[in-house]
Amino acid sequence: MTNVADNRVPPLVRLANAAGAALSPLGLAPAQPDAQEVIDAVARRTGLDAEGSEYEAAFRNAMASAGEGTELTPFGRWGVRQVAWRMLDNRVRIADVLRRTPEIERIPIERPVFVVGWFRSGTTLLHRLLASARGARVPRAWELYFPVPGDGDPERDAARRRHQMERMLRIAHTAIPALPTMHRIEAESPEEATVLLDNEGAGIYFLHAFGAHAHGHFLARHDMDYAYRSLKRQLQLLSFSGGAGRWVLKCPFSMWKLDALFRAFPDATVVHTFRDPRESIGSVCSLSAILQQSFCRSVDLNAIGQFWSRFCLDGLQRSASMRADGSGRIFEVGYRELVAGTAGVLTRLGSALDLELPPPDPQRGGGGHGRHRYDLASFGLDGGELLARFGPHLPVT
């Protein structure tokens, strides 16, 4: 059972922070993360140009927003630097592969399916159900986090990247022991394509783990077409290295950017999930708070509640006009309908999406293992007020 009040920072993280505090007077503790430092380090390590235009503004904003309103611990400063380094390293290596292998960008990405919705609204459960469709191509965690293939034998290269993912997960689970309860990730499990948007500074990891709320506002108000064009190229790279098929993707953040998604993928179909905000907003706030407890010196629960309730409402409002355009490209699924009537939902979606789906496996669950408890009041939120704000933008059920 996991909740914010009972969550404790694990001993190894406390030890790392104590060591950082002791080394700080000597100038040896991890410094406040700096975007230019990461850009220069990646350029030196790879020998590739790590600077750009549109993505660089987003990358710098994410770095500058990390730990805003609080203070990153020494372990948090190390974590920001490691995550930023991986994202930027991926980006420059992807660009290099595409330059050296131009035929990759001629690989078709036809009729992809995107599962979108605000966070904790059933996207993981639905995505894993749709992943069982015959001929579906679903990205695995290891190829999303480490998307660049190496030279040599493909099987050995895939094993190497799986090993990298497993090592990263061991570190993550040591730093955040509650993570598997809230959102379990395994190297081979289907995972969300938002990870690929992170490589363009356009993902949401910094918002959750490092409290970079200003970066969320930055992403919402800026044109993200460049990021979705990059997402298409990255899917072409994964098709090239890991096999093609009809892509079935989970990308919750695309609820905010459906216009950019459809410009990059004109023949895409979207399945939009919904959940009672009195349940889902508390869940996303709790997830974010528990992540931040491992990286930030203090966690402002009220600030987390205000940000996620407003940010998710903004995404829902942005998607409303696209859902109402009558194009038939967006299908709506409520969380309770999905849980209580899984077989009926899959029958409806299988027909609408032209997917051949097997009967639902009663053992197949969502992304967590264990109980995750949360209380709206601890985040300064009221259930009645949330329902009043979200209700006008929810589909009629």
C-alpha positions as CSV (number, residue, x, y, z in Angstrom):
1,M,0.0,0.0,0.0
2,T,1.4,3.4,-1.0
3,N,0.5,6.9,-0.1
4,V,2.4,10.2,0.2
5,A,2.1,10.5,4.0
6,D,3.6,7.0,4.6
7,N,6.3,7.2,1.8
8,R,9.9,7.4,3.0
9,V,13.0,8.3,1.2
10,P,15.1,5.1,0.9
11,P,18.3,4.8,2.9
12,L,20.6,4.9,-0.2
13,V,19.1,8.2,-1.3
14,R,19.5,9.7,2.2
15,L,23.1,8.5,2.2
16,A,23.7,10.1,-1.2
17,N,22.2,13.4,0.0
18,A,24.3,13.3,3.3
19,A,27.4,12.7,1.2
20,G,26.5,15.6,-1.1
21,A,26.0,17.9,1.9
22,A,29.3,17.0,3.3
23,L,31.1,17.5,0.0
24,S,29.4,20.8,-0.8
25,P,31.8,23.0,1.2
26,L,34.7,21.5,-0.8
27,G,32.9,22.2,-4.1
28,L,32.6,18.5,-4.8
29,A,28.8,18.0,-4.6
30,P,26.7,17.8,-7.7
31,A,26.1,21.4,-8.9
32,Q,22.7,22.8,-10.0
33,P,22.1,21.3,-13.4
34,D,22.9,23.5,-16.3
35,A,21.6,22.9,-19.8
36,Q,24.7,24.2,-21.6
37,E,26.9,21.8,-19.4
38,V,24.8,18.8,-20.6
39,I,24.9,20.0,-24.2
40,D,28.7,20.4,-24.1
41,A,29.1,17.0,-22.4
42,V,27.0,15.1,-24.9
43,A,28.8,16.8,-27.8
44,R,32.2,15.8,-26.3
45,R,31.2,12.2,-25.7
46,T,29.5,11.6,-29.0
47,G,31.4,14.0,-31.3
48,L,28.0,15.1,-32.6
49,D,26.4,18.5,-32.7
50,A,24.1,18.7,-29.6
51,E,22.7,22.1,-30.3
52,G,19.6,22.9,-32.3
53,S,16.7,25.2,-32.7
54,E,13.1,24.3,-31.7
55,Y,14.1,21.4,-29.4
56,E,16.8,23.4,-27.7
57,A,14.4,26.0,-26.4
58,A,12.3,23.2,-24.9
59,F,15.3,21.4,-23.5
60,R,16.7,24.5,-21.9
61,N,13.3,25.3,-20.4
62,A,12.9,21.9,-18.9
63,M,16.3,22.1,-17.3
64,A,15.7,25.7,-16.0
65,S,12.3,24.6,-14.5
66,A,13.6,21.6,-12.6
67,G,13.1,22.0,-8.9
68,E,11.3,25.3,-9.2
69,G,9.6,26.4,-6.0
70,T,11.7,24.0,-4.0
71,E,15.3,22.9,-4.0
72,L,16.8,19.8,-5.6
73,T,18.8,17.6,-3.3
74,P,22.3,16.4,-4.3
75,F,20.7,13.2,-5.5
76,G,18.0,15.2,-7.3
77,R,20.6,17.3,-9.1
78,W,22.4,14.1,-10.1
79,G,19.1,12.7,-11.3
80,V,18.2,15.7,-13.4
81,R,21.6,15.6,-15.1
82,Q,21.3,11.9,-15.8
83,V,17.8,12.1,-17.3
84,A,18.7,15.2,-19.4
85,W,21.9,13.5,-20.6
86,R,20.1,10.4,-21.7
87,M,17.4,12.4,-23.6
88,L,19.9,14.6,-25.4
89,D,22.3,11.7,-26.1
90,N,19.4,9.8,-27.7
91,R,18.5,12.8,-29.8
92,V,21.9,13.4,-31.4
93,R,22.4,9.7,-32.0
94,I,19.0,9.4,-33.6
95,A,19.8,12.3,-35.9
96,D,23.2,10.8,-36.8
97,V,21.6,7.4,-37.7
98,L,19.0,9.1,-39.9
99,R,21.7,11.1,-41.7
100,R,23.7,8.0,-42.4
101,T,20.7,5.8,-43.3
102,P,18.3,8.1,-45.2
103,E,16.1,5.2,-46.3
104,I,14.7,4.9,-42.8
105,E,12.6,8.0,-43.3
106,R,10.9,6.3,-46.3
107,I,9.5,3.6,-44.1
108,P,5.7,4.1,-43.9
109,I,3.9,4.6,-40.6
110,E,0.4,3.7,-41.7
111,R,-2.8,4.1,-39.7
112,P,-1.2,4.3,-36.2
113,V,-3.5,4.1,-33.2
114,F,-2.8,6.5,-30.3
115,V,-4.2,6.1,-26.8
116,V,-4.4,9.5,-25.2
117,G,-6.1,11.0,-22.1
118,W,-5.1,12.8,-18.9
119,F,-2.8,10.9,-16.6
120,R,-4.2,8.0,-14.5
121,S,-7.3,7.8,-16.7
122,G,-6.9,4.2,-17.9
123,T,-4.4,4.7,-20.7
124,T,-2.1,2.0,-19.6
125,L,-4.8,-0.6,-19.1
126,L,-6.3,0.2,-22.5
127,H,-3.0,0.2,-24.3
128,R,-2.0,-3.2,-23.0
129,L,-5.4,-4.6,-24.1
130,L,-5.0,-3.2,-27.6
131,A,-1.4,-4.4,-27.7
132,S,-2.7,-8.0,-28.0
133,A,-4.2,-7.2,-31.4
134,R,-3.0,-9.4,-34.3
135,G,-0.2,-7.5,-36.2
136,A,0.0,-4.7,-33.7
137,R,3.5,-3.2,-33.3
138,V,3.9,-2.0,-29.7
139,P,7.0,-0.3,-28.4
140,R,8.8,-2.0,-25.5
141,A,10.3,0.0,-22.7
142,W,13.9,-0.9,-23.6
143,E,13.6,0.3,-27.2
144,L,11.8,3.5,-26.2
145,Y,14.4,4.5,-23.6
146,F,17.3,3.3,-25.7
147,P,16.1,3.7,-29.3
148,V,19.4,3.8,-31.1
149,P,20.6,0.5,-32.5
150,G,24.3,-0.2,-32.5
151,D,26.5,-1.7,-35.2
152,G,26.9,-5.4,-35.4
153,D,24.6,-8.4,-34.6
154,P,21.0,-7.1,-34.1
155,E,20.2,-9.8,-31.4
156,R,23.3,-8.9,-29.4
157,D,22.5,-5.2,-29.8
158,A,18.9,-5.7,-28.6
159,A,20.2,-7.7,-25.6
160,R,22.6,-4.9,-24.8
161,R,19.8,-2.3,-24.8
162,R,17.6,-4.5,-22.7
163,H,20.4,-4.8,-20.2
164,Q,20.7,-1.0,-20.1
165,M,17.0,-0.7,-19.4
166,E,17.1,-3.3,-16.6
167,R,20.0,-1.5,-15.0
168,M,18.1,1.8,-15.2
169,L,15.1,0.2,-13.6
170,R,17.1,-1.2,-10.8
171,I,18.3,2.3,-10.0
172,A,14.8,3.7,-10.3
173,H,13.3,1.1,-8.0
174,T,16.1,1.7,-5.4
175,A,15.5,5.4,-5.5
176,I,11.7,5.2,-5.6
177,P,10.6,1.8,-4.0
178,A,6.9,2.7,-4.4
179,L,7.2,3.1,-8.2
180,P,6.1,-0.5,-9.1
181,T,2.9,0.0,-7.0
182,M,1.9,3.1,-9.0
183,H,3.2,2.4,-12.5
184,R,5.2,-0.9,-13.0
185,I,7.7,-0.8,-15.8
186,E,9.6,-3.8,-17.0
187,A,12.2,-3.9,-19.8
188,E,9.9,-5.9,-22.1
189,S,6.6,-4.3,-21.1
190,P,4.7,-2.0,-23.5
191,E,5.4,1.5,-22.6
192,E,4.3,5.0,-23.6
193,A,5.6,6.8,-26.6
194,T,5.8,10.0,-24.6
195,V,9.3,8.8,-23.8
196,L,10.3,9.6,-27.4
197,L,8.8,13.1,-27.1
198,D,11.2,13.5,-24.1
199,N,14.1,13.3,-26.6
200,E,12.8,16.5,-28.1
201,G,12.3,18.3,-24.7
202,A,8.6,17.8,-25.2
203,G,7.8,15.1,-22.7
204,I,6.4,15.2,-19.2
205,Y,9.0,13.4,-17.0
206,F,10.4,16.6,-15.7
207,L,6.9,17.7,-14.7
208,H,6.3,14.6,-12.6
209,A,9.7,13.9,-11.1
210,F,11.3,17.3,-10.7
211,G,8.4,19.6,-10.2
212,A,9.1,21.5,-13.5
213,H,5.6,23.0,-13.6
214,A,6.7,26.0,-15.7
215,H,7.8,23.5,-18.4
216,G,4.3,22.1,-18.6
217,H,2.9,25.6,-19.3
218,F,5.7,26.1,-21.9
219,L,4.8,22.9,-23.7
220,A,1.0,23.8,-23.6
221,R,1.5,27.2,-25.2
222,H,4.2,26.4,-27.8
223,D,3.9,24.8,-31.2
224,M,5.0,21.1,-30.9
225,D,4.8,20.2,-34.6
226,Y,8.6,19.7,-34.7
227,A,8.3,17.1,-31.8
228,Y,5.6,15.1,-33.6
229,R,7.6,15.1,-36.8
230,S,10.5,13.7,-34.8
231,L,8.2,11.2,-33.2
232,K,7.3,9.9,-36.7
233,R,11.0,9.6,-37.5
234,Q,11.7,7.8,-34.3
235,L,9.0,5.3,-35.0
236,Q,10.5,4.8,-38.5
237,L,13.8,4.1,-36.7
238,L,12.2,1.5,-34.4
239,S,10.5,-0.1,-37.4
240,F,13.9,-0.3,-39.1
241,S,15.6,-1.8,-36.1
242,G,12.9,-3.9,-34.5
243,G,10.4,-4.7,-37.1
244,A,7.3,-3.0,-38.7
245,G,3.6,-3.5,-38.1
246,R,0.7,-1.3,-37.3
247,W,1.8,0.9,-34.5
248,V,-0.4,1.0,-31.4
249,L,0.9,3.7,-29.1
250,K,0.1,5.1,-25.7
251,C,0.8,8.8,-25.6
252,P,-1.3,10.6,-22.8
253,F,0.3,14.0,-23.4
254,S,-1.0,14.1,-26.9
255,M,-4.4,15.0,-25.5
256,W,-2.9,18.5,-25.3
257,K,-1.5,18.4,-28.9
258,L,-4.0,16.5,-31.0
259,D,-3.7,19.1,-33.8
260,A,0.1,18.5,-34.0
261,L,-0.4,14.7,-33.9
262,F,-2.8,14.7,-36.8
263,R,-0.6,16.9,-38.9
264,A,2.3,14.5,-38.4
265,F,0.1,11.4,-38.7
266,P,-2.9,12.3,-41.0
267,D,-4.3,8.8,-41.1
268,A,-4.0,8.2,-37.3
269,T,-6.9,7.1,-35.1
270,V,-7.1,8.3,-31.5
271,V,-8.7,6.5,-28.5
272,H,-9.3,9.1,-25.8
273,T,-9.8,7.8,-22.2
274,F,-11.7,9.6,-19.5
275,R,-12.0,9.1,-15.7
276,D,-13.8,10.8,-12.9
277,P,-11.5,13.6,-11.9
278,R,-12.1,12.9,-8.2
279,E,-10.2,9.7,-8.7
280,S,-7.7,10.4,-11.4
281,I,-6.4,13.9,-10.3
282,G,-5.7,12.6,-6.8
283,S,-3.8,9.7,-8.3
284,V,-1.6,11.8,-10.6
285,C,-0.9,14.2,-7.7
286,S,0.1,11.4,-5.5
287,L,2.4,9.9,-8.2
288,S,4.1,13.2,-8.7
289,A,4.5,13.9,-5.0
290,I,6.1,10.5,-4.3
291,L,8.5,10.9,-7.3
292,Q,9.5,14.4,-6.1
293,Q,10.1,13.1,-2.5
294,S,13.2,11.3,-3.9
295,F,14.6,14.3,-5.7
296,C,13.5,17.5,-3.9
297,R,14.3,18.8,-0.4
298,S,10.6,19.7,0.2
299,V,7.4,18.9,-1.6
300,D,4.5,21.4,-1.8
301,L,1.4,19.3,-2.0
302,N,-0.9,22.3,-2.5
303,A,1.3,23.4,-5.5
304,I,1.1,19.9,-6.9
305,G,-2.6,19.8,-6.6
306,Q,-3.1,23.2,-8.2
307,F,-0.8,22.5,-11.1
308,W,-2.1,19.0,-12.0
309,S,-5.8,19.9,-11.7
310,R,-5.4,23.0,-13.9
311,F,-3.0,21.3,-16.3
312,C,-5.2,18.3,-16.9
313,L,-8.3,20.5,-17.3
314,D,-6.4,22.6,-19.9
315,G,-5.7,19.4,-21.9
316,L,-9.3,18.3,-21.7
317,Q,-10.5,21.6,-22.9
318,R,-7.9,21.6,-25.7
319,S,-9.1,18.2,-26.9
320,A,-12.8,19.1,-26.8
321,S,-13.0,20.8,-30.1
322,M,-11.1,18.0,-31.9
323,R,-13.4,15.5,-30.3
324,A,-16.4,17.4,-31.6
325,D,-15.2,17.9,-35.2
326,G,-17.2,14.9,-36.5
327,S,-14.2,13.4,-38.4
328,G,-14.6,10.0,-36.8
329,R,-10.9,9.9,-36.0
330,I,-11.4,10.0,-32.2
331,F,-13.1,7.3,-30.1
332,E,-14.0,7.9,-26.4
333,V,-13.7,5.3,-23.6
334,G,-14.6,5.9,-20.0
335,Y,-12.5,4.2,-17.3
336,R,-15.5,2.6,-15.5
337,E,-16.8,1.3,-18.9
338,L,-13.4,-0.1,-19.6
339,V,-13.1,-1.9,-16.3
340,A,-16.6,-3.2,-16.0
341,G,-17.3,-4.0,-19.6
342,T,-13.9,-4.8,-21.1
343,A,-15.2,-7.3,-23.6
344,G,-17.7,-4.9,-25.0
345,V,-15.2,-2.1,-25.2
346,L,-12.8,-4.3,-27.1
347,T,-15.5,-5.4,-29.5
348,R,-16.4,-1.8,-30.2
349,L,-12.8,-0.7,-30.6
350,G,-11.8,-3.7,-32.7
351,S,-14.5,-2.9,-35.2
352,A,-13.8,0.9,-35.2
353,L,-10.0,0.6,-35.4
354,D,-9.9,-2.4,-37.7
355,L,-8.0,-4.4,-35.1
356,E,-8.3,-8.1,-34.6
357,L,-8.5,-8.4,-30.8
358,P,-8.6,-11.7,-28.8
359,P,-11.0,-12.0,-25.8
360,P,-9.7,-10.1,-22.8
361,D,-7.3,-11.9,-20.5
362,P,-8.7,-11.6,-16.9
363,Q,-5.1,-11.7,-15.6
364,R,-4.0,-8.7,-17.6
365,G,-4.0,-5.5,-15.5
366,G,-2.9,-1.9,-15.8
367,G,0.5,-0.5,-14.8
368,G,0.6,-1.0,-11.1
369,H,0.9,-3.9,-8.6
370,G,-0.4,-3.1,-5.2
371,R,-2.7,-0.5,-3.6
372,H,-2.0,3.1,-4.3
373,R,-4.0,5.4,-1.9
374,Y,-4.4,9.1,-2.2
375,D,-6.5,11.8,-0.7
376,L,-7.7,15.0,-2.6
377,A,-7.7,17.1,0.6
378,S,-4.0,16.6,1.2
379,F,-3.4,18.4,-2.1
380,G,-5.8,21.2,-1.3
381,L,-8.4,19.9,-3.7
382,D,-12.2,19.4,-3.3
383,G,-13.9,16.6,-5.2
384,G,-17.1,18.6,-5.8
385,E,-15.2,21.6,-7.3
386,L,-13.1,19.3,-9.5
387,L,-16.3,17.6,-10.9
388,A,-17.9,21.0,-11.5
389,R,-14.8,22.2,-13.5
390,F,-14.2,19.1,-15.5
391,G,-17.8,18.0,-16.0
392,P,-18.8,20.3,-18.8
393,H,-15.9,19.0,-20.9
394,L,-16.5,15.3,-20.3
395,P,-18.4,13.1,-22.8
396,V,-22.0,12.3,-21.9
397,T,-22.3,8.7,-20.6
